[in-house]
Amino acid sequence: MPAPAAPTAAEAQATAGTPAAAVIGEPAAFTGVVCSGVGEAAGFLAIDWVREGLQRAFGFEPWPGTLNLRMQGADWQRWRARLFEHPAIVLQPAPGFCPARCFAVRLADRLDGAIVFPEVPGYPEDKLEIVAPLHLRTAMALQDGDRLRVQVKAAADS
C-alpha cells in the first residue's frame, strides 16, 4: 500500500491538533461489512505494551481480538486518503514491531471502541480493525456479512 502524500505545510498547520471528525467534516461516519480476520489480533493484543498503550489512550483494556470490517465507498476512500493528515493516537512499538495509528470510534450509535491501523507495508486499504473492551460479535449479535456503522469520535468525545 503506497503511503498517502504528505500534507503541505499549510494543510499540516491547519489540521494540527484538530480532531479527525473536524478535519474531514461532520459526520466522519462509514458503514462496513463484518468479515472474518486471519486470527492474529489476539496474540498482538496480548502483548503488554500494546494492551497498556490502548488502555492509556482509550480507557479500556481491549478484548483479545478485533472485529474486522471490509470498507467500501467514496466516503471511506476520502477519509482513508486523508488519514495521515490529522492527529492520531500512535502506539509506539517495542523493537521488532510496527507502530499503529488509532482513533476513538462509536459503533452503531451504542458502543465505544477504537480503530487500529497497523503501519505495515501491504496492509489492505479496505480493512478496518476495531478493538473494544468486550467481544463485539457477541455484544452486538454480529455475523459475517452484517453491516456496521462506525463514527470517528472528536477528541472531546473520547
C-alpha positions as CSV (number, residue, x, y, z in Angstrom):
1,M,0.0,0.0,0.0
2,P,1.6,3.3,-1.0
3,A,1.8,5.9,1.7
4,P,-0.6,8.8,1.3
5,A,1.0,12.0,0.0
6,A,2.5,14.2,2.8
7,P,0.3,17.2,3.6
8,T,1.5,20.6,2.5
9,A,2.8,23.0,5.2
10,A,-0.5,24.9,5.1
11,E,-2.5,21.7,5.4
12,A,-0.4,20.4,8.3
13,Q,-0.7,23.7,10.2
14,A,-4.4,23.9,9.5
15,T,-5.1,20.4,10.8
16,A,-2.6,20.1,13.7
17,G,-4.4,19.3,16.9
18,T,-7.8,19.2,15.1
19,P,-10.0,16.2,15.9
20,A,-10.4,13.7,12.9
21,A,-14.1,14.5,12.5
22,A,-13.4,18.2,12.2
23,V,-10.8,17.8,9.5
24,I,-12.9,15.6,7.4
25,G,-16.2,17.3,8.0
26,E,-19.1,16.1,10.1
27,P,-20.0,13.4,10.3
28,A,-17.0,11.2,9.9
29,A,-19.1,8.1,9.7
30,F,-18.9,5.0,7.5
31,T,-20.6,1.6,7.1
32,G,-18.5,-1.5,6.8
33,V,-19.3,-5.2,6.3
34,V,-18.3,-7.6,9.1
35,C,-15.8,-10.2,7.9
36,S,-13.5,-12.8,9.4
37,G,-9.9,-11.9,10.0
38,V,-6.8,-14.1,9.9
39,G,-6.7,-14.7,13.7
40,E,-3.5,-12.7,14.5
41,A,-5.0,-9.9,16.6
42,A,-5.4,-11.9,19.8
43,G,-1.7,-12.5,20.0
44,F,-0.9,-8.9,19.2
45,L,-3.4,-7.6,21.8
46,A,-1.9,-9.9,24.5
47,I,1.4,-8.1,24.3
48,D,1.9,-5.9,27.4
49,W,2.9,-2.7,25.6
50,V,0.0,-2.9,23.1
51,R,-2.6,-3.7,25.8
52,E,-1.2,-1.0,28.1
53,G,-1.0,1.6,25.3
54,L,-4.6,1.0,24.3
55,Q,-5.7,1.2,27.9
56,R,-3.9,4.5,28.5
57,A,-5.2,6.0,25.2
58,F,-8.8,4.9,25.3
59,G,-9.5,4.0,29.0
60,F,-10.3,0.3,28.5
61,E,-8.4,-3.0,28.4
62,P,-9.0,-4.5,24.9
63,W,-10.8,-7.8,24.4
64,P,-8.2,-10.2,22.9
65,G,-9.2,-9.9,19.3
66,T,-10.5,-7.4,16.8
67,L,-13.7,-7.0,14.8
68,N,-12.9,-6.8,11.2
69,L,-14.8,-4.8,8.6
70,R,-14.5,-4.6,4.9
71,M,-14.8,-0.9,4.0
72,Q,-16.1,0.4,0.6
73,G,-17.4,3.6,-0.9
74,A,-16.4,7.1,-1.7
75,D,-16.7,8.4,1.8
76,W,-14.4,5.8,3.1
77,Q,-11.9,6.4,0.4
78,R,-11.8,10.1,1.0
79,W,-11.4,9.6,4.8
80,R,-8.8,6.9,4.3
81,A,-6.8,9.1,1.9
82,R,-6.7,11.9,4.5
83,L,-5.9,9.6,7.4
84,F,-2.3,10.7,7.8
85,E,-3.1,14.4,7.6
86,H,-4.5,14.7,11.1
87,P,-3.5,13.7,14.6
88,A,-4.0,10.1,15.7
89,I,-3.1,8.2,18.8
90,V,0.1,6.4,17.8
91,L,1.0,3.2,19.6
92,Q,4.8,3.3,19.7
93,P,6.2,-0.3,19.3
94,A,8.7,-2.3,21.1
95,P,11.7,-3.2,18.9
96,G,10.7,-5.6,16.1
97,F,7.1,-4.4,15.9
98,C,5.3,-1.9,13.8
99,P,3.6,1.3,15.1
100,A,-0.2,1.7,14.8
101,R,-2.4,4.7,14.3
102,C,-5.6,4.6,16.4
103,F,-8.8,6.6,16.6
104,A,-11.7,6.5,19.0
105,V,-15.0,5.4,17.5
106,R,-18.6,4.9,18.3
107,L,-20.2,1.7,16.8
108,A,-23.9,1.7,15.7
109,D,-24.5,4.7,18.0
110,R,-24.2,2.5,21.1
111,L,-20.7,1.1,21.9
112,D,-17.3,2.8,22.0
113,G,-14.1,1.3,20.7
114,A,-11.1,2.2,18.7
115,I,-9.9,1.6,15.2
116,V,-6.3,0.4,14.7
117,F,-4.3,0.8,11.5
118,P,-1.0,-1.1,11.7
119,E,1.7,0.7,9.8
120,V,2.9,-2.2,7.8
121,P,3.6,-2.5,4.0
122,G,0.7,-4.0,2.1
123,Y,-1.9,-3.5,4.8
124,P,-5.2,-3.7,2.9
125,E,-6.8,-0.3,2.3
126,D,-10.3,-1.7,2.7
127,K,-9.7,-3.4,6.0
128,L,-10.8,-1.8,9.3
129,E,-9.9,-3.4,12.6
130,I,-11.8,-2.4,15.8
131,V,-10.8,-3.0,19.4
132,A,-13.2,-2.7,22.3
133,P,-13.4,-3.8,25.9
134,L,-15.7,-6.7,25.0
135,H,-16.3,-9.3,22.3
136,L,-18.1,-7.1,19.7
137,R,-19.6,-10.0,17.7
138,T,-21.4,-11.3,20.8
139,A,-22.3,-7.9,22.3
140,M,-23.8,-6.7,19.0
141,A,-25.0,-10.1,17.7
142,L,-22.9,-9.6,14.5
143,Q,-22.1,-12.2,11.8
144,D,-20.1,-12.1,8.7
145,G,-22.0,-10.1,6.1
146,D,-23.7,-7.8,8.6
147,R,-23.3,-4.0,8.1
148,L,-22.0,-1.9,10.9
149,R,-21.9,1.9,11.2
150,V,-18.6,3.4,12.6
151,Q,-18.3,7.0,13.6
152,V,-15.0,8.6,14.4
153,K,-15.3,10.5,17.6
154,A,-14.0,14.0,18.2
155,A,-11.2,14.2,20.8
156,A,-13.6,15.9,23.3
157,D,-16.0,12.9,23.0
158,S,-13.3,10.3,23.7
